[in-house]
Each structure stands twice: as C-alpha cells, then as structure tokens.
Amino acid sequence: MKVLVLYYSRTGNTEKMAKAVAEGAKEAGNVQVELNYFVEADDLGGFDAILVGTPTYHHDMPVDIKMLFEGAAARNVSLKGKPGATFGSYGWSGEAPKLVSEIMKNKFEMNLPEAPLLAKYAPDQGMLDQCRALGRRVAESLIR
Ligand SMILES: Cc1cc2nc3c(=O)[nH]c(=O)nc-3n(C[C@H](O)[C@H](O)[C@H](O)COP(=O)(O)O)c2cc1C
C-alpha cells in the first residue's frame, strides 16, 4: 500500500504539517509513505491514498496543485474510491484545503470523510499532533 503526502509550502508552515502527517502515516505500519512537493500527474494513480497539504494564497490554492489535478483530469487518472485528506496553513481565510477537497471528492470521486485540517500560520505542537493523527487514520483505513 502506498500513501502519498503531497504538499506545497512557501514559508515552511504547511511543510511542517506535511512532515507530521507523513510520520503519522508511517506509524500505521505496512504502508510505504512518500512525502513530496512534486509528483507527475500520471503517477498519482499509483498511490492507494493521497493527502494534500496546501496553504492559502490570494484565496486560492497554489498553481502547482491546480495544475497537478488539471493534468490528472486531462489524462483520466482514476482515483475513484481512494481515501484522502487535505490540510494546510493559512492566515485569515484558509480556503485552499477545502477547494482541493472538493476537487478530490467531486471530480475524482475520492473518499474524504474528514473536514480539512487547518493551522493558523505556524502549526503548534497540538496541531502537529493532530496532523500525525490524521496521517495515521488515513493510512490505517487502507490496511484495515
Ligand atoms: C501574498 C500573500 C497572500 C496571502 N493570501 C492569503 C489568503 O488569501 N488567505 C489566507 O488565509 N491566508 C493568506 N496568506 C497567508 C498564508 O496562507 C500563510 O502565511 C501561511 O502560513 C503560508 O503557508 P506556507 O508557509 O506553507 O507557505 C497570504 C500570504 C501572502 C504572503
């Protein structure tokens, strides 16, 4: 089972969350976890679960993430039924993780049972613990 933790981060806040999410996913055991800030759209289909970390800039997701899902849609990459989650750091409005969740659910028919996990600016220890727990839950949902 392969879990992807994909993230974008300009000032490191979402990156800290992503590292904690990946650590948590590894705790589930029996899963291979890839933490990366770039994947090819064609390779997305090779993962059994996908967690996306995205900060909010200008009330939107970063163009890198938008292009990845555009590319996957154009190539008809199938992610149907796969578990996923989104998370990210924000400053005041924090739309991006919800926007990405909607694409994953509505366009790709992925299974995202949880609301996005949001950290205001730098994640504190409590937030990093929540990130770790999120990664673990999603990975465990694969091997259960
Ligand atoms: C130019 C600029 C635009 C931003 N726009 C938004 C925004 O529309 N909504 C929001 O919630 N935060 C906004 N932020 C705040 C960032 O989301 C916040 O700094 C976040 O911690 C960045 O995460 P990162 O370190 O992972 O890049 C903006 C920050 C900058 C520098």
The ligand as an SDF file (V2000), in Angstrom:
LIG
                    3D

 31 33  0  0  0  0  0  0  0  0999 V2000
    0.9250   37.3310   -0.6650 C   0  0  0  0  0  0  0  0  0  0  0  0
    0.1820   36.5180    0.3580 C   0  0  0  0  0  0  0  0  0  0  0  0
   -1.1730   36.2460    0.1720 C   0  0  0  0  0  0  0  0  0  0  0  0
   -1.8970   35.5120    1.1310 C   0  0  0  0  0  0  0  0  0  0  0  0
   -3.2380   35.2760    0.9430 N   0  0  0  0  0  0  0  0  0  0  0  0
   -3.9340   34.6140    1.9010 C   0  0  0  0  0  0  0  0  0  0  0  0
   -5.3340   34.4110    1.7580 C   0  0  0  0  0  0  0  0  0  0  0  0
   -5.9650   34.7920    0.7650 O   0  0  0  0  0  0  0  0  0  0  0  0
   -5.9840   33.7590    2.7560 N   0  0  0  0  0  0  0  0  0  0  0  0
   -5.3520   33.2730    3.8670 C   0  0  0  0  0  0  0  0  0  0  0  0
   -5.9740   32.6700    4.7220 O   0  0  0  0  0  0  0  0  0  0  0  0
   -4.0160   33.4670    4.0330 N   0  0  0  0  0  0  0  0  0  0  0  0
   -3.2920   34.1080    3.0830 C   0  0  0  0  0  0  0  0  0  0  0  0
   -1.9340   34.2890    3.2450 N   0  0  0  0  0  0  0  0  0  0  0  0
   -1.2810   33.7580    4.4500 C   0  0  0  0  0  0  0  0  0  0  0  0
   -0.6180   32.3870    4.2060 C   0  0  0  0  0  0  0  0  0  0  0  0
   -1.5970   31.4060    3.9160 O   0  0  0  0  0  0  0  0  0  0  0  0
    0.1340   31.9850    5.4870 C   0  0  0  0  0  0  0  0  0  0  0  0
    1.2520   32.8380    5.6320 O   0  0  0  0  0  0  0  0  0  0  0  0
    0.5670   30.5330    5.5080 C   0  0  0  0  0  0  0  0  0  0  0  0
    1.1390   30.2410    6.7910 O   0  0  0  0  0  0  0  0  0  0  0  0
    1.5730   30.2120    4.4210 C   0  0  0  0  0  0  0  0  0  0  0  0
    1.8540   28.8260    4.4750 O   0  0  0  0  0  0  0  0  0  0  0  0
    3.2480   28.2110    3.9570 P   0  0  0  0  0  0  0  0  0  0  0  0
    4.3270   28.6070    4.9760 O   0  0  0  0  0  0  0  0  0  0  0  0
    3.0380   26.7360    3.9710 O   0  0  0  0  0  0  0  0  0  0  0  0
    3.5320   28.7550    2.6060 O   0  0  0  0  0  0  0  0  0  0  0  0
   -1.2280   35.0210    2.2900 C   0  0  0  0  0  0  0  0  0  0  0  0
    0.1520   35.2690    2.4460 C   0  0  0  0  0  0  0  0  0  0  0  0
    0.8460   36.0100    1.4960 C   0  0  0  0  0  0  0  0  0  0  0  0
    2.3220   36.2630    1.7090 C   0  0  0  0  0  0  0  0  0  0  0  0
  1  2  1  0
  2  3  1  0
  2 30  2  0
  3  4  2  0
  4  5  1  0
  4 28  1  0
  5  6  2  0
  6  7  1  0
  6 13  1  0
  7  8  2  0
  7  9  1  0
  9 10  1  0
 10 11  2  0
 10 12  1  0
 12 13  2  0
 13 14  1  0
 14 15  1  0
 14 28  1  0
 15 16  1  0
 16 17  1  0
 16 18  1  0
 18 19  1  0
 18 20  1  0
 20 21  1  0
 20 22  1  0
 22 23  1  0
 23 24  1  0
 24 25  2  0
 24 26  1  0
 24 27  1  0
 28 29  2  0
 29 30  1  0
 30 31  1  0
M  END
$$$$
